[in-house]
Amino acid sequence: MLRRSLASLAGALVLTAGGAVAGAAPAVADEGGGFTLQDPRITESSGLAASRRHPGVYWTHNDSEDGSRVFAVDGRTGRTVATVTLAGVGQARDIEAVSVGPDGRVYVGDIGDNFDGGWDHVWIYAFEEPKELRDATVRATQYVVRYEGGARDAESLAVHPGTGRVYIVDKRREGDGRLFAGPERLSAQGVNLFRPVADVNVWATDAAFSPDGAQLAVRGYLEGVLLDWNGGRPEERERLSPPFQGQGESLTYSADGRLLLFGSEGEGSRVVARPAPEGASAGSPDASSPGSPSSSSPAGGPSSGEDGGRGGNEGSVTLGGVAVVAAVVGLWAAARRRRAD
């Protein structure tokens, strides 16, 4: 959500305008495969995931205060082809992410925290991806999540396509952002403890694995990072430059791995497609390598004390100084409007 840490983001934007943009590359146009969301009910698209069962279909959802429902959208037309309402999970608090696992289930992350780590737990919901796309109410499984080291605000959730392990990236920067790994299998009884396995220096708003599980892409509003998975020991490969969007909060690979798709909040928002970085493919993931549980770590990666891929801060965004200032003003105005509501 944009309601929190606005001052920190504004400061980061001003710093970026004063430095990194000097060598920024020009913005890249939509490479085809993008689409515009047509459903007037989708006003705060905050997560995006390519369907495994239905080629060309993408799952998305609104941000907080929209209940427990997700939308299946045709990537050719941008039209909603099914609305799925989740039963058995109580009142959703702040849904921020969606991902499709290798077990055929859709995972929905009710992981946002408007109090920047004020909730002592968050939730993940999972339901079987329907064989037929039509409006329906389905029973979902609810999982309770806590973080080792205390509560965190997060908007990014990704399920590894080989192992089915769930990962969350918190929304922190300045050397304090983390990638957290869930247990090898989530349990509907008790609490699922997520442990830090790598540093991620991005104010993350979404994340997605490549279809082969070899890479994890993480986006923020103005920057992103691509991690090589390295058998569950991620290392930063390169910085990413998301397209400039008013409130860019969603990311997914296309099902064939050729594209990265970036979405934004707002009614009638555009999902922009970019060529995926080289190295990603739609090949079958090897469950015994990328993301597989490590014998030295119960979380499937290095312990919080190990260097799990701390990359530098090099790289630049594709914005000039004027656009950065405009972004600050726009974000501030959006936040003021939400408070007024």
C-alpha positions as CSV (number, residue, x, y, z in Angstrom):
1,M,0.0,0.0,0.0
2,L,1.1,3.6,-0.7
3,R,-0.2,4.8,2.6
4,R,2.9,4.1,4.5
5,S,6.6,5.1,4.2
6,L,5.7,7.9,1.8
7,A,8.2,10.3,3.2
8,S,11.0,7.6,2.9
9,L,10.0,7.0,-0.8
10,A,9.9,10.7,-1.5
11,G,13.4,11.1,-0.1
12,A,14.7,8.2,-2.2
13,L,13.1,9.7,-5.3
14,V,14.8,13.0,-4.7
15,L,18.2,11.3,-4.2
16,T,17.6,9.4,-7.4
17,A,16.8,12.5,-9.3
18,G,20.0,14.1,-8.1
19,G,22.3,11.2,-9.1
20,A,21.4,7.8,-10.6
21,V,19.3,9.1,-13.5
22,A,22.3,10.8,-15.1
23,G,23.2,7.5,-16.8
24,A,19.8,6.1,-17.1
25,A,18.8,4.2,-20.3
26,P,15.7,5.4,-22.2
27,A,12.4,3.8,-21.4
28,V,11.5,0.7,-23.3
29,A,8.1,0.5,-25.1
30,D,5.6,-2.3,-24.5
31,E,7.0,-5.3,-26.5
32,G,3.6,-6.9,-27.1
33,G,1.7,-9.2,-24.8
34,G,0.6,-6.4,-22.6
35,F,-3.1,-5.6,-22.0
36,T,-5.4,-3.1,-20.3
37,L,-7.7,-4.2,-17.5
38,Q,-11.3,-3.6,-18.6
39,D,-13.2,-4.5,-15.5
40,P,-14.4,-1.4,-13.6
41,R,-14.3,-3.4,-10.4
42,I,-10.6,-3.8,-10.6
43,T,-9.4,-0.4,-9.4
44,E,-6.4,-1.4,-7.3
45,S,-4.7,-4.3,-9.1
46,S,-2.0,-5.2,-6.6
47,G,-0.8,-8.6,-7.7
48,L,-0.5,-10.6,-11.0
49,A,0.1,-14.2,-11.8
50,A,0.0,-16.2,-15.0
51,S,-2.4,-19.2,-14.9
52,R,-0.9,-22.6,-15.3
53,R,-4.1,-24.3,-16.3
54,H,-5.5,-21.7,-18.7
55,P,-3.0,-20.3,-21.3
56,G,-3.1,-16.5,-21.7
57,V,-5.1,-16.0,-18.5
58,Y,-3.8,-13.9,-15.5
59,W,-5.0,-13.8,-12.0
60,T,-5.2,-10.4,-10.2
61,H,-7.0,-8.8,-7.3
62,N,-7.7,-5.5,-5.6
63,D,-5.8,-4.1,-2.7
64,S,-7.3,-3.9,0.8
65,E,-11.0,-3.5,1.6
66,D,-12.3,-5.5,-1.4
67,G,-13.1,-8.7,0.4
68,S,-11.6,-12.1,-0.4
69,R,-11.9,-12.4,-4.2
70,V,-9.6,-12.7,-7.2
71,F,-10.2,-12.1,-10.9
72,A,-9.2,-14.2,-13.9
73,V,-8.4,-11.9,-16.8
74,D,-7.9,-12.7,-20.5
75,G,-4.5,-11.4,-21.5
76,R,-5.6,-10.9,-25.1
77,T,-8.6,-8.6,-24.3
78,G,-8.0,-7.5,-20.7
79,R,-11.6,-8.6,-19.9
80,T,-12.5,-10.5,-16.8
81,V,-13.5,-14.1,-17.6
82,A,-14.2,-15.3,-14.0
83,T,-14.5,-13.9,-10.5
84,V,-13.6,-16.3,-7.7
85,T,-14.7,-15.5,-4.2
86,L,-12.9,-17.3,-1.3
87,A,-14.9,-18.9,1.4
88,G,-13.7,-20.2,4.7
89,V,-11.0,-17.6,5.2
90,G,-12.7,-14.9,7.3
91,Q,-12.4,-11.2,6.4
92,A,-9.4,-10.4,4.3
93,R,-7.3,-7.6,5.7
94,D,-4.9,-6.4,3.0
95,I,-4.4,-8.7,0.0
96,E,-1.3,-7.7,-1.8
97,A,0.0,-10.6,-3.9
98,V,-1.0,-13.7,-5.9
99,S,1.1,-16.7,-7.3
100,V,0.3,-20.0,-8.9
101,G,2.1,-23.1,-7.4
102,P,3.1,-26.3,-9.0
103,D,0.5,-28.1,-7.0
104,G,-2.2,-26.5,-9.1
105,R,-3.3,-24.1,-6.5
106,V,-3.5,-20.3,-6.5
107,Y,-1.8,-18.7,-3.5
108,V,-3.2,-15.3,-2.3
109,G,-1.1,-13.2,0.1
110,D,-3.1,-11.3,2.7
111,I,0.3,-10.0,3.8
112,G,0.0,-6.2,3.7
113,D,0.4,-4.2,6.9
114,N,-0.6,-0.6,7.0
115,F,1.1,-0.2,10.3
116,D,4.5,-1.2,9.0
117,G,4.8,-4.4,11.0
118,G,2.0,-3.8,13.4
119,W,0.2,-7.2,12.8
120,D,1.6,-10.1,14.8
121,H,0.6,-12.4,12.0
122,V,-0.6,-12.4,8.4
123,W,-2.3,-14.9,6.2
124,I,-1.9,-16.9,3.0
125,Y,-5.0,-18.4,1.3
126,A,-4.8,-21.2,-1.3
127,F,-7.4,-22.7,-3.6
128,E,-7.4,-25.2,-6.5
129,E,-7.2,-23.4,-9.8
130,P,-10.6,-24.1,-11.4
131,K,-10.8,-26.3,-14.4
132,E,-13.5,-24.1,-15.9
133,L,-13.3,-20.3,-15.7
134,R,-16.7,-19.0,-14.4
135,D,-17.8,-16.9,-11.5
136,A,-17.8,-19.2,-8.4
137,T,-17.3,-19.3,-4.6
138,V,-14.6,-21.8,-3.6
139,R,-13.4,-23.0,-0.2
140,A,-9.8,-21.9,0.4
141,T,-7.2,-23.1,2.9
142,Q,-6.0,-20.4,5.3
143,Y,-2.4,-20.4,6.6
144,V,-1.2,-18.3,9.5
145,V,2.2,-16.6,8.8
146,R,4.8,-15.1,11.2
147,Y,8.3,-13.8,10.5
148,E,11.4,-14.8,12.3
149,G,12.6,-11.6,14.0
150,G,9.2,-9.9,14.2
151,A,6.5,-8.5,12.1
152,R,7.1,-7.1,8.6
153,D,5.1,-5.2,6.0
154,A,5.1,-7.0,2.7
155,E,3.5,-6.9,-0.7
156,S,5.4,-9.6,-2.6
157,L,4.7,-13.4,-2.6
158,A,6.1,-16.0,-5.0
159,V,5.7,-19.8,-5.1
160,H,8.7,-21.7,-6.5
161,P,7.6,-23.6,-9.6
162,G,9.7,-26.7,-8.7
163,T,9.4,-27.2,-4.9
164,G,6.2,-25.4,-4.2
165,R,7.9,-23.5,-1.3
166,V,6.4,-20.1,-0.6
167,Y,8.6,-17.0,-0.4
168,I,7.8,-13.4,0.7
169,V,9.8,-10.2,0.1
170,D,9.2,-7.5,2.7
171,K,8.8,-3.9,1.7
172,R,11.9,-2.4,3.2
173,R,15.1,-0.8,1.8
174,E,18.2,0.9,3.1
175,G,19.9,-2.4,3.7
176,D,16.9,-3.8,5.7
177,G,14.9,-5.6,3.0
178,R,14.7,-9.4,3.2
179,L,13.5,-12.4,1.2
180,F,11.8,-14.8,3.6
181,A,11.3,-18.5,3.0
182,G,8.3,-20.5,4.4
183,P,8.6,-24.0,5.6
184,E,9.0,-26.8,3.1
185,R,5.2,-27.3,3.2
186,L,2.7,-24.9,4.7
187,S,0.5,-26.2,7.5
188,A,-3.1,-25.2,8.1
189,Q,-2.6,-26.0,11.8
190,G,-0.5,-23.7,13.9
191,V,1.8,-21.0,12.7
192,N,4.1,-21.1,9.6
193,L,7.4,-19.4,10.4
194,F,9.1,-17.6,7.6
195,R,12.8,-17.1,7.9
196,P,15.1,-14.6,6.1
197,V,17.3,-16.2,3.4
198,A,18.6,-13.2,1.5
199,D,18.9,-9.4,1.4
200,V,16.8,-7.6,-1.2
201,N,17.5,-3.9,-1.5
202,V,14.3,-2.9,-3.2
203,W,11.1,-1.2,-1.8
204,A,9.4,-4.3,-3.1
205,T,5.8,-4.3,-4.3
206,D,5.7,-7.7,-6.1
207,A,7.9,-10.7,-7.0
208,A,7.7,-13.6,-9.4
209,F,9.8,-16.7,-10.3
210,S,10.6,-17.5,-13.9
211,P,8.7,-20.6,-15.0
212,D,11.9,-22.8,-14.8
213,G,12.6,-21.5,-11.2
214,A,16.0,-20.3,-12.1
215,Q,15.4,-16.7,-11.4
216,L,13.4,-14.5,-9.1
217,A,12.4,-11.0,-10.2
218,V,11.4,-8.4,-7.7
219,R,9.9,-5.0,-8.5
220,G,9.4,-1.8,-6.7
221,Y,7.8,1.5,-7.9
222,L,10.9,2.7,-9.6
223,E,13.5,0.0,-9.4
224,G,13.8,-3.8,-9.3
225,V,16.3,-6.6,-9.0
226,L,16.8,-10.0,-10.7
227,L,18.1,-12.8,-8.5
228,D,19.7,-16.0,-9.8
229,W,18.2,-18.7,-7.6
230,N,21.3,-20.9,-7.4
231,G,19.7,-23.9,-5.8
232,G,17.9,-21.9,-3.1
233,R,20.9,-19.6,-2.4
234,P,19.9,-16.5,-4.3
235,E,22.4,-14.0,-5.6
236,E,21.7,-10.6,-7.3
237,R,22.3,-10.8,-11.0
238,E,21.2,-7.4,-12.2
239,R,19.1,-4.4,-11.4
240,L,15.8,-4.0,-13.2
241,S,14.1,-0.8,-14.4
242,P,10.3,-1.2,-14.3
243,P,8.2,1.0,-16.6
244,F,7.1,4.2,-15.0
245,Q,3.6,3.6,-13.7
246,G,1.5,5.7,-11.4
247,Q,1.4,3.0,-8.7
248,G,3.3,0.0,-10.0
249,E,2.4,-2.9,-7.7
250,S,2.3,-6.1,-9.7
251,L,4.7,-8.4,-11.6
252,T,4.6,-11.8,-13.3
253,Y,6.4,-13.8,-15.9
254,S,4.4,-14.9,-18.9
255,A,3.7,-18.7,-18.9
256,D,6.3,-19.3,-21.5
257,G,8.9,-17.2,-19.7
258,R,9.5,-14.9,-22.6
259,L,8.0,-11.8,-21.0
260,L,7.9,-9.9,-17.7
261,L,4.6,-8.2,-17.2
262,F,4.3,-5.1,-15.0
263,G,0.9,-3.9,-13.6
264,S,-0.4,-0.9,-11.8
265,E,-3.2,0.2,-9.6
266,G,-6.0,2.4,-11.0
267,E,-9.1,1.8,-13.0
268,G,-8.4,0.8,-16.6
269,S,-4.7,0.4,-15.8
270,R,-2.2,-1.0,-18.3
271,V,-0.2,-4.1,-17.9
272,V,3.1,-3.5,-19.7
273,A,5.1,-6.3,-21.2
274,R,8.9,-6.4,-21.5
275,P,11.2,-9.1,-22.7
276,A,12.4,-11.2,-19.8
277,P,16.1,-11.1,-19.0
278,E,18.1,-13.8,-20.8
279,G,18.4,-17.0,-18.9
280,A,14.7,-17.5,-18.0
281,S,12.8,-20.2,-19.8
282,A,9.6,-22.2,-19.6
283,G,11.5,-25.5,-19.1
284,S,10.4,-27.9,-16.4
285,P,11.8,-26.8,-13.1
286,D,14.0,-29.3,-11.3
287,A,12.6,-29.7,-7.8
288,S,15.9,-31.0,-6.6
289,S,17.9,-27.9,-7.4
290,P,16.4,-24.4,-7.6
291,G,14.6,-23.6,-4.3
292,S,15.0,-27.1,-2.9
293,P,15.5,-27.4,0.9
294,S,19.1,-27.1,2.0
295,S,20.5,-29.6,4.4
296,S,22.1,-26.7,6.3
297,S,19.0,-24.6,6.5
298,P,15.4,-25.5,7.4
299,A,14.2,-22.6,5.3
300,G,15.7,-23.9,2.0
301,G,18.5,-21.4,1.9
302,P,21.2,-19.7,4.0
303,S,20.5,-18.8,7.5
304,S,19.9,-15.2,8.4
305,G,23.5,-14.9,9.4
306,E,24.9,-15.9,5.9
307,D,25.4,-13.7,2.9
308,G,22.4,-14.8,0.8
309,G,23.3,-12.6,-2.2
310,R,23.8,-9.1,-1.1
311,G,24.0,-7.1,-4.2
312,G,25.2,-3.6,-4.6
313,N,23.1,-0.5,-5.3
314,E,24.4,0.1,-8.8
315,G,22.0,0.6,-11.6
316,S,19.6,3.3,-12.5
317,V,15.9,3.9,-13.2
318,T,14.5,5.0,-16.5
319,L,13.3,8.4,-15.3
320,G,14.6,11.9,-15.6
321,G,14.6,14.4,-12.8
322,V,11.3,16.0,-13.9
323,A,9.5,12.7,-13.9
324,V,10.9,11.9,-10.5
325,V,9.5,15.1,-9.1
326,A,6.2,14.4,-10.7
327,A,6.2,10.9,-9.2
328,V,6.7,12.4,-5.7
329,V,3.8,14.9,-6.2
330,G,1.6,12.2,-7.6
331,L,2.2,9.7,-4.8
332,W,1.7,12.4,-2.2
333,A,-1.6,13.4,-3.8
334,A,-2.8,9.8,-4.0
335,A,-2.0,9.3,-0.3
336,R,-3.9,12.5,0.6
337,R,-6.9,11.4,-1.4
338,R,-7.0,8.0,0.4
339,R,-6.8,9.7,3.8
340,A,-9.7,11.9,2.8
341,D,-11.7,8.8,1.8
